[in-house]
Amino acid sequence: MNKGSLAANLLSQPADILDLILDIVPQGIVMVDSNYRTLAFNRPMFDIFCFPAGTLYVGKDFRDVIRDWAQHTDQDAAMLERAIRELDIREPFSFEFPQDVLGEMRWCLLTHTPLPNGGFVRTFTDITEHKRLEQELDHLSRTDSLTGVMTRRAFDQRLAEEMKRAWRFDHPLALLMMDLDHFKRVNDTLGHYAGDAALRDFVGVCRRECRIYDLMGRLGGEEFALLLPDSGIAAAVVVAERLREAVAEHSVDPGAPEQKFHVTVSIGAAQLHALDSASKFIQRADQALYAAKAAGRNCVRCEADAAHHPSPA
């Protein structure tokens, strides 16, 4: 049969053509009537959800399909209740949800389109790869590529969250502002690769000395911030002194043993006050850092010490 005859034969069978189209589109499609009875569905419905045999068939109550889906993909009771309740929504909507498909976490985009006389059509699109790329980009935007700590943007967001938490539970919160001393000299004399090694090693030392839930961010250049939940100013100064000593004792190895060198750090500490904004909190820790630099560097100063030094211009 030539191509023209084949096309003419196919066009004479519109129902077959529709079935073919429905089965080759990547989205799962299902049509349900006003009594929740499943009227039609396509093959990708099985591919997306990996339904066991007999889970989905024409005539089955779609609420039972959802119950089977919830059990099959390890959804909780709240998700199951929401999924059934939303069957009666008479407006179009879309919703993204995760599901455990045969031990693999996958994401799906649901679109719900009501039909004029009751019932609805739903499409389901596997967006797992899209979500993976989205999360990867979000991670890159929140993580400093050189040191692995939070970027300024991400740190500011976590700072706001921790401030609210501290006030809500009446817990103390302390902030350390840290600046590597004479860092420009390292770059100018040993090269930027040595400066990069110093920054990475500094973060490594801080991580070894700090608790797992302490939050560190790189604010720019050689300046870092460390947020200490559930810590007052006295505890923060103890942590800062421990960090300062550990950094001074650490030998930075940029790759060649004969080029090992040491760096030091100046640290300013402040504790959250009742009426603080994030900027005021950071400003007080910054002023304490300035006091540490004015005192000769390689030392720790707290916000009380900053009162004896003029603010930096």
Secondary structure, 3 states (H helix, E strand, C coil): CCHHHHHHHHHCCHHHHHHHHHHHCCCEEEEECCCCEEEEECCHHHHHHCCCCCCCCCCCEHHHHHHHHHHHCCCCHHHHHHHHHHHHCCCCEEEEEEEEECCEEEEEEEEEEECCCCCEEEEEEECHHHHHHHHHHHHHHHECCCCCCECHHHHHHHHHHHHHHHHHHCCCEEEEEEEECCHHHHHHHHCHHHHHHHHHHHHHHHHHHCCCCCEEEEEECCEEEEEEECCCHHHHHHHHHHHHHHHHHCCECCCCHHHCECCCEEEEEEECCCCCCHHHHHHHHHHHHHHHHHCCCCCEEEHHHHCCCCCCC
